[in-house]
Structure formats: C-alpha cells, structure tokens
Amino acid sequence: MRLLLFCAKWCGSCREFRAHFDALDVKGLSKIWLDIEDHAALLEDIEINNLPTILAVSQDGLSFYFGCLLYTSPSPRDGLLS
C-alpha cells in the first residue's frame, strides 16, 4: 500500500496529524508527505479542495482512495491518551 498525504505548512489539521502519519510503521506501507505549496508543479493537474487529503493506492495499482482526511486531535475521553 502506498499513502500520499497532501498538506500545507499553514494547515493546522495537517500539522496536528503529521506526528501520527510519521509514526505509521506497517510492513509493506510506503508513505509520502507532500506539501502542496512546495510541490505545486507536481500537483497542478490534481484538484485538492480540502486539507489534509490522502491518496491510498494498493500495490497492484488497481484499488485506491482519494479524498479529504477528517482529523481531530485525540482527547482523554477517547481512551487514546494516557
């Protein structure tokens, strides 16, 4: 599986999600963080309406997901923080 995350330095949700994205350590998973401003030339043919946006592609290239990633910071009531 390949994950491409389209974000921007100025995007608060992107900044909050970055540590979680960087922490993903799954065998067979390749991941790339693309800043939409730093890589604007690569992305000129891709319409990105909201940030962060994720593109997930299977190894065979046949299955994929492209869309906005809804992210909220975990809170103690979620049971995810100690």
Secondary structure, DSSP 8 states (H G I E B T S, - for coil): -EEEEEE-TT-HHHHHHHHHHHH---TT-EEEEEETTTTTTTTTTS---SSSEEEEE-TTSS-EEEEE-------GGGT---
